[in-house]
Amino acid sequence: MATATSFKGTGADIDLPDAPQSNAEQPTGHDDGQTKRILGIIPNFRAVSADVQLPPQSVKEKFITATQDSFDYSSILLPAVVAAYSQATNATPEFHQGAAGYGRYFWHSYADQADENYFVEFIGPVLFRQDSRYYTLGKGGFLKRTEYSLGRVFITRNDEGKEVFNASEIIGAGAAAGISNLYYPSRERTFGNTADKWGQSVGIDAATFMFKEFWPDIHHHIFHSH
């Protein structure tokens, strides 16, 4: 659920209020790479175009990645959808229905998203020395690229560029699910509910990776096909 920024030097100054250039927007030799936003709205700063080689992320860059995904103007979209679904299914009866109930579902969903972003994209990558960016495969058939993208929740690159178990995603999402119990009603703080949030977070990230993988193809078809 997040986004990353590229910098060409360790001493580069960064202005948080401005949207930095994406790592994915570095030249790739063609115009079919990742764009900074999907459909001009959804943040896509963390996606890296196929065949692009980048230096390791600094701690500062990992922090900015999580912050952009948590406080970008479009960061309300997913929590709004999750809140509507949760209210429709009466997931937390203590929140009740109506506009006030939706407000409770929404801010809890937003807090869940921010927690997960910081654990998966900042705290985990710093502790485990892993890269929080999504590196597009961009080659092979649909099934191969789908398997690759969904598998990125379990496999990622470390700061040395080697493929390793994605502890940042799996452990980070679990930690975020546990932390969320602090602001949910006490009767909802069960192992089952925590496991559901954990699984939901990992599942959403897997679907997001798949969409990122095929976004350059979709973008090219929509905007460059004749």
Secondary structure, 3 states (H helix, E strand, C coil): CCCCECCCCCCCCCCCCCCCCEHHHCCCCCCCCCCCEECCCEECCCEECCCCCCCCCCHHHHHHHHHHHHHCHHHHHHHHHHHHHHHHCCCCHHHCCHHHHHHHHHHHHHHHHHHHHHHHHHHHHHHHCECCCEECCCCCCHHHHHHHHHHCCCEEEECCCCEEECHHHHHHHHHHHHHHHHHCCHHHCCHHHHHHHHHHHHHHHHHHHHHHHHHHHHHHHHHHCC
